[in-house]
Amino acid sequence: MIAVLTDSTCDLPPAALRDLGAGMLPLEVRLNGQTLRDWEEVTPQQVFGQLERGAEVRTGPVEVSAFRQRYRELLERYDGVVSIHISSGLSQTVAHARQAVAALNEADRIRVIDSGVSSVLLASATLAAQRAAARGGTLQEVEQAAAQTLASQYGEFTVPSLEYLRRGGRISAVQHAVGNLLGLRPVVAFERGQLKAVRRVGTEQAAQDILLRLRERFGSEPVSVAVGLAGHSPERLRELREQMKASGLNIRAGRTQLIGSVIGAHTGPGMFAFVAEPFRGH
């Protein structure tokens, strides 16, 4: 059997990942002089509350020592590990994972994947890998399942402001200036592992605009769609789900998820995302 390991920026709750059979290592959230484990010791709402009060929230990668320990534990019980993580363009987490593999001299049994993305997109790749592992897939097959999803999915997200991304160094000052125009909401996507403000849309049209782009890309092809939201607002999440259903996409499966503390610290409350990928019968 093959183990699947990801990090907390996939924004799937630890309990849900455990139920699926996948593992997770938390990134760090540095808040009010404390270093806390994402999803385990700090909630997204706590982070958003601090951001709104003007506090500085920093984040940090999974440390090499944490990877070494978890890899040792997993290799005692599994034939191999597929380890899928946040883009190396945003975090040192992948670099630390590779350092741990080298220290353990286990490159033949551990495959580290730089996803090039984070959050809902990373979650989709993790879930695809775990489904392959649950079917008894080999190390190569589980790795390929994740890679296939990363290559075929597409998603965009939108934030009320690019200010939090600018503060955290996730976008340039130029991107910030271009994206933040009065009355318009920036739409952000991953390009080559980095975040980029790809266009600006009217605040009220943001969801429809992103869904239209997904419809243009996938047409009538059966798809799985995921919705992510920063901030605990059941009403807003219902609105986004209804817009997704009315989008004209040929939706065969879907999920919703809340955005966690690390990603939320860089996007702020109110960010939402739509992600689609070809439906593969899962």
C-alpha positions as CSV (number, residue, x, y, z in Angstrom):
1,M,0.0,0.0,0.0
2,I,1.0,3.6,-0.7
3,A,0.6,6.4,1.8
4,V,-0.5,9.9,0.7
5,L,0.8,12.9,2.6
6,T,-0.1,16.5,2.1
7,D,0.1,19.7,4.1
8,S,-2.4,22.0,5.7
9,T,-2.7,24.4,2.8
10,C,-4.9,21.9,1.0
11,D,-7.5,23.3,3.3
12,L,-9.1,19.9,4.0
13,P,-9.8,19.5,7.7
14,P,-7.4,17.0,9.4
15,A,-10.3,14.8,10.5
16,A,-11.7,14.5,7.0
17,L,-8.2,13.6,5.7
18,R,-7.8,10.9,8.4
19,D,-11.2,9.5,7.4
20,L,-10.0,9.2,3.8
21,G,-6.8,7.6,4.9
22,A,-4.5,10.5,3.9
23,G,-2.0,12.3,6.2
24,M,-1.3,16.0,6.7
25,L,1.5,18.1,8.2
26,P,0.6,21.6,9.4
27,L,2.3,24.8,8.3
28,E,2.9,27.4,10.9
29,V,0.8,30.5,11.7
30,R,2.7,33.2,13.7
31,L,0.2,35.3,15.5
32,N,0.6,37.6,18.5
33,G,4.0,36.2,19.4
34,Q,2.8,32.6,19.2
35,T,3.7,30.0,16.6
36,L,0.6,27.8,16.0
37,R,-0.2,24.8,13.8
38,D,-2.5,25.5,10.9
39,W,-5.9,23.8,11.3
40,E,-4.9,22.3,14.6
41,E,-4.1,25.1,17.0
42,V,-5.7,28.1,15.2
43,T,-8.9,28.6,13.3
44,P,-9.4,30.7,10.2
45,Q,-11.8,32.9,12.0
46,Q,-9.2,33.7,14.7
47,V,-6.8,34.8,11.9
48,F,-9.4,36.8,10.1
49,G,-10.4,38.6,13.3
50,Q,-6.7,39.5,13.9
51,L,-6.3,40.7,10.3
52,E,-9.3,43.0,10.6
53,R,-7.9,44.5,13.7
54,G,-4.7,45.3,11.8
55,A,-2.5,42.6,13.4
56,E,0.4,41.1,11.4
57,V,0.0,37.5,10.7
58,R,3.0,35.5,9.4
59,T,3.2,32.0,8.2
60,G,6.0,29.4,8.0
61,P,6.7,26.1,6.2
62,V,6.6,22.6,7.5
63,E,10.1,22.0,9.0
64,V,12.5,19.3,7.8
65,S,12.4,17.5,11.1
66,A,8.6,17.1,10.9
67,F,8.9,15.5,7.5
68,R,11.7,13.2,8.6
69,Q,9.6,11.9,11.5
70,R,6.4,11.4,9.5
71,Y,8.2,9.7,6.6
72,R,9.9,7.3,9.0
73,E,6.5,6.5,10.6
74,L,4.8,6.0,7.3
75,L,7.6,3.8,5.8
76,E,7.2,1.4,8.7
77,R,3.7,0.7,7.6
78,Y,3.6,1.4,3.9
79,D,5.5,0.4,0.8
80,G,6.0,4.0,-0.3
81,V,4.8,7.6,0.2
82,V,3.5,10.2,-2.3
83,S,4.0,13.6,-0.7
84,I,2.0,16.4,-2.4
85,H,2.6,20.0,-1.2
86,I,2.0,23.7,-1.7
87,S,3.8,25.4,-4.6
88,S,7.5,26.0,-4.1
89,G,6.9,29.4,-5.4
90,L,4.9,30.2,-2.3
91,S,6.6,28.2,0.5
92,Q,9.8,26.3,1.4
93,T,7.7,23.3,2.3
94,V,8.6,21.3,-0.8
95,A,12.3,22.1,-0.3
96,H,12.1,20.9,3.3
97,A,10.3,17.7,2.2
98,R,13.1,17.0,-0.4
99,Q,15.7,17.6,2.2
100,A,14.1,15.1,4.5
101,V,14.0,12.5,1.8
102,A,17.7,13.0,1.0
103,A,18.5,12.8,4.8
104,L,16.7,9.5,5.0
105,N,18.1,8.2,1.7
106,E,14.6,7.1,0.7
107,A,14.2,8.6,-2.8
108,D,13.1,5.2,-4.2
109,R,10.2,5.0,-1.8
110,I,9.1,8.6,-1.4
111,R,7.9,10.8,-4.2
112,V,7.6,14.6,-3.5
113,I,5.3,16.5,-5.7
114,D,5.6,20.3,-6.1
115,S,1.9,20.9,-6.9
116,G,2.5,24.5,-8.2
117,V,-0.7,25.5,-6.4
118,S,-2.4,25.5,-3.0
119,S,-5.8,25.3,-1.3
120,V,-8.7,23.9,-3.3
121,L,-6.5,23.0,-6.2
122,L,-4.0,21.1,-3.9
123,A,-7.0,19.4,-2.3
124,S,-8.2,18.0,-5.6
125,A,-4.7,16.5,-6.4
126,T,-4.5,15.0,-2.9
127,L,-7.9,13.4,-3.2
128,A,-7.1,12.0,-6.6
129,A,-3.9,10.5,-5.2
130,Q,-5.7,9.0,-2.2
131,R,-8.4,7.4,-4.5
132,A,-5.6,5.7,-6.5
133,A,-3.9,4.6,-3.3
134,A,-7.2,3.2,-1.9
135,R,-7.5,1.1,-5.2
136,G,-4.2,-0.5,-4.4
137,G,-2.2,1.6,-6.9
138,T,1.6,1.4,-7.1
139,L,3.8,4.3,-6.1
140,Q,4.0,5.4,-9.8
141,E,0.2,5.1,-10.3
142,V,-0.6,7.2,-7.2
143,E,2.0,9.8,-8.3
144,Q,0.5,9.8,-11.8
145,A,-3.1,10.3,-10.4
146,A,-2.0,13.5,-8.7
147,A,-0.1,14.7,-11.7
148,Q,-3.0,14.1,-14.0
149,T,-5.3,16.1,-11.8
150,L,-2.8,19.0,-11.5
151,A,-2.4,19.0,-15.3
152,S,-6.1,18.9,-16.2
153,Q,-7.8,21.0,-13.5
154,Y,-8.3,24.7,-13.7
155,G,-9.4,27.2,-11.0
156,E,-9.5,30.9,-10.2
157,F,-10.2,32.8,-7.0
158,T,-11.1,36.3,-6.2
159,V,-10.4,38.5,-3.2
160,P,-11.9,41.7,-2.1
161,S,-8.5,43.3,-2.1
162,L,-4.9,42.3,-3.1
163,E,-3.6,44.0,0.0
164,Y,-3.1,40.8,2.1
165,L,-1.3,39.1,-0.8
166,R,1.0,42.1,-1.2
167,R,1.8,42.2,2.5
168,G,2.8,38.6,2.4
169,G,5.0,39.0,-0.7
170,R,2.7,36.7,-2.8
171,I,2.3,39.3,-5.5
172,S,4.3,42.2,-6.7
173,A,3.6,45.9,-6.0
174,V,2.8,46.3,-9.7
175,Q,0.3,43.5,-9.6
176,H,-1.2,45.1,-6.5
177,A,-1.6,48.5,-8.1
178,V,-3.1,47.1,-11.3
179,G,-5.5,44.8,-9.4
180,N,-6.9,47.2,-6.9
181,L,-9.1,49.5,-8.8
182,L,-12.2,51.1,-7.3
183,G,-15.4,49.1,-7.8
184,L,-13.6,46.2,-9.3
185,R,-12.6,42.9,-7.8
186,P,-9.3,41.2,-8.9
187,V,-9.4,37.6,-10.1
188,V,-6.3,35.6,-9.3
189,A,-4.9,32.4,-10.8
190,F,-1.7,30.3,-10.6
191,E,0.8,30.6,-13.4
192,R,4.0,28.6,-13.2
193,G,3.6,28.2,-9.5
194,Q,3.1,31.8,-8.8
195,L,0.0,33.9,-8.1
196,K,-1.0,36.4,-10.7
197,A,-3.9,38.9,-10.9
198,V,-5.3,37.9,-14.3
199,R,-8.1,40.4,-14.7
200,R,-10.5,42.7,-12.9
201,V,-14.3,42.3,-12.8
202,G,-17.2,44.0,-11.2
203,T,-17.7,43.0,-7.6
204,E,-21.2,41.6,-8.2
205,Q,-20.1,39.7,-11.3
206,A,-17.0,37.9,-10.0
207,A,-18.6,34.5,-9.4
208,Q,-20.4,34.5,-12.7
209,D,-17.2,35.6,-14.5
210,I,-15.1,32.8,-13.1
211,L,-17.7,30.2,-13.8
212,L,-18.0,31.5,-17.4
213,R,-14.2,30.9,-17.8
214,L,-14.7,27.3,-16.5
215,R,-17.5,26.8,-19.0
216,E,-15.4,28.1,-21.8
217,R,-12.6,25.7,-20.9
218,F,-14.6,22.6,-20.3
219,G,-17.7,23.1,-22.4
220,S,-20.2,20.2,-22.0
221,E,-17.5,17.8,-20.7
222,P,-18.5,16.1,-17.4
223,V,-16.7,17.8,-14.6
224,S,-16.1,17.7,-10.8
225,V,-16.3,21.2,-9.3
226,A,-15.1,22.4,-6.0
227,V,-16.0,25.7,-4.2
228,G,-13.7,27.2,-1.5
229,L,-14.7,30.2,0.8
230,A,-12.6,32.2,3.3
231,G,-14.8,32.9,6.2
232,H,-17.5,30.9,8.0
233,S,-20.7,32.1,6.2
234,P,-23.1,29.2,5.4
235,E,-25.4,31.7,3.6
236,R,-22.5,32.8,1.3
237,L,-21.5,29.2,0.7
238,R,-25.0,28.3,-0.3
239,E,-25.1,31.3,-2.8
240,L,-21.8,30.1,-4.4
241,R,-23.2,26.6,-4.7
242,E,-26.3,27.8,-6.3
243,Q,-24.3,29.9,-8.8
244,M,-22.2,26.9,-9.6
245,K,-25.3,24.7,-10.3
246,A,-26.7,27.4,-12.6
247,S,-23.4,27.9,-14.5
248,G,-24.2,25.5,-17.3
249,L,-21.3,23.3,-16.4
250,N,-22.0,19.5,-16.7
251,I,-21.4,18.8,-13.1
252,R,-21.2,15.2,-12.0
253,A,-19.6,15.7,-8.6
254,G,-18.8,18.5,-6.3
255,R,-17.5,19.6,-2.9
256,T,-17.3,22.7,-0.8
257,Q,-14.5,23.6,1.7
258,L,-13.5,26.4,3.9
259,I,-10.1,28.1,3.4
260,G,-7.7,27.6,6.3
261,S,-5.5,29.9,8.4
262,V,-2.4,29.9,6.3
263,I,-4.1,30.6,3.0
264,G,-6.6,32.9,4.7
265,A,-3.8,35.0,6.2
266,H,-2.6,35.8,2.7
267,T,-6.0,36.4,1.1
268,G,-8.1,37.8,3.9
269,P,-11.8,37.1,4.5
270,G,-14.2,37.0,1.6
271,M,-11.9,35.2,-0.9
272,F,-13.7,32.5,-2.8
273,A,-12.6,30.0,-5.5
274,F,-14.1,27.7,-8.1
275,V,-12.1,24.8,-9.4
276,A,-13.1,22.3,-12.1
277,E,-11.5,19.1,-13.4
278,P,-12.7,16.3,-15.8
279,F,-15.0,13.8,-14.0
280,R,-13.4,10.4,-13.8
281,G,-16.1,8.4,-12.2
282,H,-15.0,8.7,-8.6
